[in-house]
Amino acid sequence: MEEFEPIIVAFCCHYCAYGAADLAGSMRLNYPTNIRVIRLPCSGKVTPVFILRAFEKGADGVYVAGCMEGDCHFIHGNLVSKPRVLYVKKLLQEVGLEPERVDFFNMSAAMGPRFAEVAREFTERIKQLGPSPLNKKYRKKSDQAA
Amino acid sequence: MVVGERKPFEEIMKMLEGHKKVMVLGCGGCVTVCLTGGQDAVRVLSSQIRMARDKDGNPIEIIEKTVERQCDPEYVDQVQEIVPDVDAVLSMACGAGVQFMAERYTKTPLYPALNTTFVGGSVKEGYYVERCQTCGECKLAYTGGICPIARCSKSLLNGPCGGSTKGKCEIDPNVDCGWQLILDRLRDLDQMDRYEQILEIADWRTSRDGGPRKMIREDFQR
């Protein structure tokens, strides 16, 4: 059986994680291609609906990356976002998905290596968890096997 | 506002068992303000239901809709085209909204997604507290604007009980003694004479004890 390649959506703040992703690229750092970056004006733009929709459409993992605490371009966007992401863990648990499939990370635009590290670690975590039951590609296979 | 809390997810899923197409109907009134039954809550709950059902190989079609209020016939009428097309409606309004929907649409099962909890207000975003028990006989003029019915755990009318300790209620050290609040406020207002006035035994017929209540404005009746 081919190795499970998860689909991971990363909601990245324009002022930090998105810049960090850029820097990781300039530094020619490798990180898994499983990450789909979605740029947002601030991590505070994320609401539970964003994350749930991603899972509904088959994402295996979702993370939100915002600025370091105290460094938000909009003063407290990242502080608003973090508890929301933690709340989504609860919502996922109700549905029957593992809460570890979603997380929040803080980083600055100067942290290119950290961006790559988070991408690697998170991909590894999702690989360990296996495909989301809502990932149609892998579900079809498991249905056939059954 | 009327504050509601979302029911446990499992309970909601149980209600929807056997239904293939439902409408999740939000309310733009009080429950939007307390973040449990508005448009956003409708999206979140619908998404959760779809995922849970999809996961079990039993997909469900959901129509997401939010009306201005579910406790007014003209807004309830706005979904009349949708209701006949769905197996059931999951209402995210308070108990009043759910019942207005149920009364209007008699052929479709109506389920509540919220537990209506109390009449209160928001101390801050996402933090709601009870302030009124709709007893139907407001006593706030005598008690410094603090309600002895809603704020005193025993709804006492003439001063605190022996369970008041250091300003807190005996039921929970985090709950303020309603009567301590009233006394402090009356003292600040220099209205301690009002504390001396004995409030008579409450006529609970104006509250729920008199059965379902009505309020009618004669000049609006045609």
Interface residues (C-beta under 8 A of the other chain):
Chain A: T47 P48 V49 L52 R53 F55 E56 L91 E94 V95 G96 L97 P133 L134
Chain B: F9 E10 D40 R43 V44 S47 Q48 R50 M51 A52 D54 K55
